[in-house]
């Protein structure tokens, strides 16, 4: 491990090793525009000088609120290379969270991406005590544009910048990342250059890509996962193409034909649903072939020794007829799709792997920079697990099954929060709060969050996550949250997949398909259909874990409504509070 490499050195390293490389590429006026590494560095240096002119000092915290963009990375490196600390914040959190983070980090200067965010932060100025400057990347009349920072920097010499850059050490703080958390106030995770670089070097070892390959990024870089991945792209020499938006991912994949990209399960679920929807629209022989190919894919095992000769023949036919088209639809060049941030459905993983999509599920948390373990091409994949510990990382399970992690990637602690730090890092071991088991003695499997396990009144434990994953394997269930802490039985809030139910109703219940959504979902035939899907999932669990009398909800859980974190994890307390009446009606009736 290179002990002295700092994150911003990655761009200088690229110029040295890959002089003609396009570091980034993004869409401008409908066309992909590449940016050479030297161009990128010139923009970074100009901004750094402006920040020096504005009085940004080493170890000072600078706010950055923007969606994925080249500009995001310019700001990140410009702050870091003068010894500042990047506080990268999600653009879609609450005002209360913004107030807390700005005051906790004592942010004086913040750069935002657009007018809406500028106005939001300016509107909070009275309750943010240290804030002096807010600049906007978007050019809007009457709003301070970030070009002003560059203009101020023209008086700062290259020598001044070099002096500050040389003083930054690998053990210095590079970033504060505030975890959104599913409960409580955000906590500022302190990560050094060395913390993240340890992860970058570990990720490089298990990435089958080479310099001048293409990546596509569409997840927010303020998320520790995507940020570390993009630093890894820089380390390898991969050109990072920045997707236009979530809505245009499909189109951008076709244009870029990436070799590597990352995704969260929710996005992969949407890809899968789109594939299945296309199948539902077929009829006759084509529909039968599609359904057969999917059934073959659902039985796929990525380990060749576990597949029979007969199965391999069936798989070969299924690929030729149906499955290969899915890989081609994802650009036809993928070497790796890394999935993280939340648990991936086993059925979905099997189907995509059978189609030749090189899907590797991993596990991490912000406090570990974030990568802890991953399935990868060198040592095999076990569906349903999060793979093997990565280089430099040690994993052990506590007596209660909690996953403990040690390594150079583990955070320095929570900013200004010794109490929480001492609860989380004990004797050098990071206590993740996740419960795990070993498969084949080396593949890690996550069972659930420690705090999300609950007991029903009979004294038996219910572990929500495996039940929720099994429920989500149904094409007719969009979201599911298991409930019943302290009650006689376990139940679940179920958000149905409305589009698939409408398709189903064409033949099974044509008389109700034109009803308004809320009314449609209350119809007896729909309730029976959802209950049948729940019963299929129940077969995999003990009697006390089985879902009884599910509560059907018509509205999807969203970030905007505060029910999901920015990384799409369910905020269980918020959801329970929002649907308290339904909860009480169910259990009060059953009391």
N, C-alpha and C positions, 0 to 999 in steps of 0.2 A: 504493500500500500504506500502511495506517495504521501508522506506525512505533511508535506508543505504546500500541496496544491490547494488554492483557494477557488471558490466557485467561478469568480470572474476571470480567472486564468484560463478557463475552458475556451473562451473566444480567442485569446492570444495564442493558445496551443493549436487551435484550428488553423490560424494563418500560417503557423510554422509547418504543421504536418500536411495540411490540405489547402494549399494556397489558392486554388481556383474554385473552392467550394462555395455553393450558395448555402449560407447558414439558415436562412428562412425563405419562404415563398408565401405570398398572400395575394388575394384577389383584389385587383383595382380596376374599376370600370369593366368588370366582366372577364378580365384576363388575369392569369397567374403571373405575378411579378416577382422574380427572384431578387434576393438581396445578398450580395457578397459579404463575407465575414469582415473584410476591411471597411466596407460601408457602414456595417452595423457598429463596429468599434469606434468609427469616427463620430457617429451619433451618440454613443455611450459617453465618450470623452467630452464632447461638447456639453452634454447635460450635467456631467460630473462637475465641470468647471462652474456652471451656473449655480449648482447646489452649494459649492464652496463659497461663491460670491454672496449667496443668501445666508451664509453663516452656519450651514449644516456641519456639525462637529463629529469626530469619531464617536461611535457608540450611541449617537442620537437616533431616535426612531422616526422614520419617514413613512407616511401612509401611502398606499397604492391601492386604488379601487378601480378595477377595469376588467372587462371580459378578455378572453384570449386574443392577443394581438402581438405584432412585432414590437409595438410601443411598450407593451407590458414588460417585455424582456430588456428593452433599452433602459427603462427606469430601474428595474431590479439591479442590473449590473452597475448602473451609474451611481446608485446609492451605496452598493457594497464596496466598490473600489476606492471610495474615500473613507472607508471605515464605518459608514452608517449602517443602520439595521433596517432592512425592508420589513415593513408590517403590511403584508398583503392581505387584503380584506375582501370577502365576497361582496359582489354588487347587489345581492338580493336578501340581505339580513334586515332585521328590524332597526328602527331608530334608537331604541333602548340599547341594543347591542353596539351600534356605532358609538353612542355616548360613552358606554362602558369602556370599549377598546381604546378610543381616542384618549380618554382621561387616564386609563391605566398605563398606557404606553407613553403618555405625555407627548403626543404628536404635535409638532409645531407646523409642519409642512405636509401637505397631502396633494397627490396628483390623481385626478379622476378621469374617466374616459369620456363622459358625455354631459350635456347640459342638465339632464334630469338628476344625475348624481351630484353635480356641482351645486344645484339649487337645494338638494336635500341636506348636504353637509353644511352649506352656508346657513340654512334654516336652523341648524342645531348649534350654531356658534355660541349662543348665550349659555349653553350647558356644557360646552367643551372649553376647558379653562386655559389650555396652552396653545390652542390653534391660532396661528398668525397668517398662514398663506394657504390658499387653495388654488390650484391651477387645473385647467381642463385641456384634454388632448383634442377635443372637437372644437373647431373654430366657430364661435358664436359671438355675435355683436354684444358688447357690454359685459363679457365674461373674460376673466384673465386666462389667456392662452399660454400653454407651456413653452411656446417660442420665446416668451419673455425671459424664461430661465436661461435659455441658450444665449440670448442677447447680453444678459448680465455677465455671463462667463467669459466674454471676449477679453476682459481685462486680466483674467487669471492665466498664469503661464503654465506651459507644459511641465516645467520643473516643479511647480507647486503641486500639480496633480500627481506626478511621479513620486514625489516625497511622501504624500499621503498613502498612495497605493503600496509603496514599499513597506510602510509601517503596519499594514494589515497582516495579521498572523492567522494561520489555519485554525488555531484554537479560539479565535475571536468569534463573537456572535455575528451570524450572517442574517438571521431572520427571526422574527417573532411570528408564530402562526397561532392565531386564536382558534381553538377547537370550538365548533358550534355547540357540540354536546347535545344529548337528547334531554338533559335536565340541567337546571342551574345556570349560573353565569359563565360566560366564556373564560377559558384559561389560556394564558399566553405561553405556548410551548417554545422554549429557548433552544434553537439549533445553531451550532457552529458550522463553519465551512467544513471542518473535518468530519463532523457528524454526517453531513449529507454526502460528502465525497466518498466516505466509506461505503455508503449505499450505492453510489454511482459505479464504483469499481466492482461491487458485487453484482450489480445489474448487468454490467458489461460482459462479465464472464458467462452469463446464461442467455445472452442475446445473440441469435444467429446472423445478425445483420453486419454489414461492412460499410466502410466509408463510401459516400456517394449514393447509398441507398436512400429511399424516400419514406418519410413518415407522414402521417396525417394526425393532427391534434385537434380535438374539439371539446375536451374537458377543461374546466377553468384552471389556469396555472397557479392560482392562489391555493389550490388544493395540494397538499404535500405530495401526493401520489403523482399527479401529472407534472408537477414542477420537477421532482427528482427524475422522472422519465425524460423530460426535455433536456435537463442537464446531461443525462446519459447519451441522448442523441448527439449533443455537442461533443461529448467525449469521444464517441465513436466516429463522428464525422458524417452523420446522417442529416440530410436536408429536411427541415421541419416545415411542412405545409400546414398553414393555419386555416381550418375550415371556416366557411362563412357564417354558419349557424347550425344549430341542431337540425333544423328543418331541411337543410341542404346537404346533410351528410352523404346521403345516397348519391347525389349528383357529384359531389366533390370526390368521393371514393372512385367513381368511374373516371373522372378527369385525372386524378393524381396516380391511380393504380399503386397504392402504398405497399411497401414491404412490411411495415409494422405500424400498429396503432394500439391505443389503449381504449378500454371501455369500462363502464360500470354495468352490472347485471341488468339494470332497468333499460338501458339502451339495447343490450343484446336481446332482451325480452321483446322489445319493439320490433327488432329485425326478424326475430322468430315469428312473431304474430303476423308480420307482413307476408312472410313466406307461407304460413298456414292459411292466411286469408286468400292468397292467390290460389292455393289448392282447393279451398272451399268453392271458389268460383268455377272450377272445372266440372265437367259432367261425363257420364258414360265411362268408356274405357280409360280415358285420360285421368279421370278422378280415381279410378281403381288403382291405376299404376302409381299415382302420386301417394295415395294412402298406404299402399304396400311398401313403397320406398321409405316413407317416414317410419313405418313400423320396423323395418330392417334397421334404420338409423338409430331408433330408440334402444336397440339391443347392443349397440356398438360398445366394444371395449378397446381402449387405445393400446392395450398390451397385446401384441400379436400372438403370444403363447396362449392367451385365453380365448382365442377365436378359432372355431372349428373350420375345417376345409370347406364344408357345406356352407357355413355362414359367409366365408370369404367369397365364394362364388355368387351368393345372393347379393352381397355388398357390391361386388364388381358390376353386376347388372343394374342395381339401384343407382350407382354412381353414373353409369353411362346414360341411363334413362332420365334421371331427375337430379341427383345430388350434386353432380359436377357443375350444374348451371348456377347453384348457389355460390360456390367458390368464385366462379367467373363474375357473378354479380357484385362481389366484393373486390373487384379490380383484377383478380386472377394472378396476383403476384405476392400475396401475403405469406410472410415467413413466421410472423408472430402476431397474435392478438392477445394482449395481456388484460385480464379481468381482475378487478380489485374493488375495494371500498365496501362491498357487501357480499353476501353469500349468493352463489350461482346455483340455479336449479340443475340437478344432475341430468334430467331428461334433456334439457336444452343443450347442456354441454355435450352429451353423447351425439345428439343430432348434428350439431355443427362440426364436431370432430369427424364424424362419419362422412360429412360432405367435404372433408379435406381442409376445413378452416383450422389453422394451427392455434387453437384456443388454450391458453394457459392461465389457470386461476391461481392467484396469490393472496397473501394476507399481510397486512401491516397496520400501523397506526401512526398518527402524526408524531407521537412521542418517540418513535423509533426511526424517524427520518424518511420514509415511513416503512420501508420494506423489511419484512421479517422472514417470510418463507414464500416459495412459489414452485409450482410444477414447471418443468422446462424440458427442452428437447434433449439435453445431455443425459439426464438420469430418469427420464420417463414421467408419465402422467398417471395419476390415480384420480378418476372422476369422483367428486364428492369430498376430496381433500384439498388443502391449500399447499400441498407439496412439501418440499424439504427446506430446512433452514438455509439461508443464503450465506455466502462467504462472510467471514468475520463474526457471524451471529450464532449465539448459543441459545438453545431453547430447552427448558425443562418444565415439567408439570408439577404443580404443588399437590399436596395431599387431596385437596378438594377438586383437583383437575384444572385449576387456574393456570393459564399459560404465562410463564415467566421468561423474560428475555434479557440477555446481557450481550454487550458488544460496543464498538466505537460509534455506532449509529444512535445509541440511546441518548436522549435529550439531556441538557444540563439541569433541567428542572422547569417548574412553572414560574413565570415572571412575577416577582413580588408575592409569591404564595408558597412559603416554606411548608406550611401545614399540609397542603395538598401534595407537594413534592415528596415530603417524608412518608406520606401514605402510599405513594405510587412507586417510589424507588427505595427498596429496602435491601441493604447489603449489596448494592450494585445491581440488583435485579429489578427490571421494570415489571411491575404487576399490571398485566394488560386488562384485567376484568373480563377476559374471555375464557370460557371453559373449553378444553380440548381433550382429545384422545389420540393415541398413536395408531396408525394402521400399518401393518407390516413392519412395525417397530421404528419406522423413520418418516413416514408420511403423516403430516399433522392434519387432523380433522377438527374443525370448530363445531362444537355442539350448540353453544349459546353464549349470550352475555350473562355473566355471573348475577348481575342485578335484575335480569329479566326472568329468571327462574321463579316460579311461585308454587305455593302449596294450595291444593284444594282442601276443603274442610275435613276430608277424611285423612289428611296427613300425608298424602302422596304428592311428590314433586311433579310439576308439569314444566317441560322445557319447550318454550314456544317455537324457536327457530326451525327445528326439523319438521314440525307440524305445518308451519307456514310455508316452508319450501315445498312440501308435498301437496298442499292445497293449490299452490301456484302452478303446479304441473298441469292442472286442468286448463283447457283452452277457454273455459267459461268463467274463470276467476282471475281478475286483474290484480287485486291487492287483498291481503288477509292479515289480520292481527288477532292473535289468540288472547283471550281474556278469561277471568275467573278466579283471581287471587282471593283465597279465603272462602270461596263459594262451594256449593255441593258438586259442581261439575265444571268442566272447561267448555267455553264457547268461543266464538270468533266473530269479529266484524268482518264481513265479506263485501268487497266492492266488485260486482260482476263485470265481466268483459262484455260491455253492451253491444259492440259491433258483432261479436261472435254469436251472441244470443239472438240478435236480429236475423242473422243468417240462418240460425237453427230454427227460428220461428217460421221461416218461409214455408217449410214443409210440415213442421210439427205443430205449429199454432198460428196459422195465417190470419185468424180472426183478431189477434191482438197486436200484430206487428206494427200497425200504424198508430198505436196509442202513444201519448206523450211519454217520455222516458220514465218519469217517476211512477206513473200509473202502470206502465208496461212491467217494471221491475217488481210491482206488488201483485201481479197476476199469479193465481194459484199454480199454473203450469210452469212459470218461471221459478217460483219458490221451490216447487218439487224438483225441477231440473238442478238447481243449485244444491239442494239437499242431497240429491243423488251423487253429485260430484264430491260433496263433503264426505259422504259414506264411503266412496271409493278410496279417498285419502285415509279415512279412519281405519281401514283394514291393516294399515302398516303400524298401528300403535296399540298399546295396552288399553284396556277398558277405561281406566281413569284418565287417560290422555285424549280420548276420543272427543271430537267436537259434537256437542249436542245443541240443538236449536240455534243455529247461526243467525246473526243479525245482519240482514242485507241492507247495505247503504247505497244510495244512488250517486253520491259525489265522490270522486277520486280524492285520495289524500294528496295534498300539494305543498310545495314550499311556500307559495303565496299565502295560503291559509294558515301557515305556521305548523302544519302537521308533519312535515318532513324537514330534515336538516338540509343544508345546501348540497350535501353528498347523498341525499335521497334515503337517509335512514329515518325510520318512523320515530316520531316523538311520542312515545306511548302515553306519557302523562297528559299531554295536550289532547290526544285523540280520546283518551278515557274521559277527560273533562268535557270535551265537546259533545260526546255521545253518551253522557251520563244518564240522561233520561231513558234511552233505549236499554242501557245496562241495567238500570234499576227496574224497569218494566219487566225485563226478562227474569231477573233473579228474585224480584219481589213476588212475581206471579208463581214462581217455583218454590217459594219459601214454605 
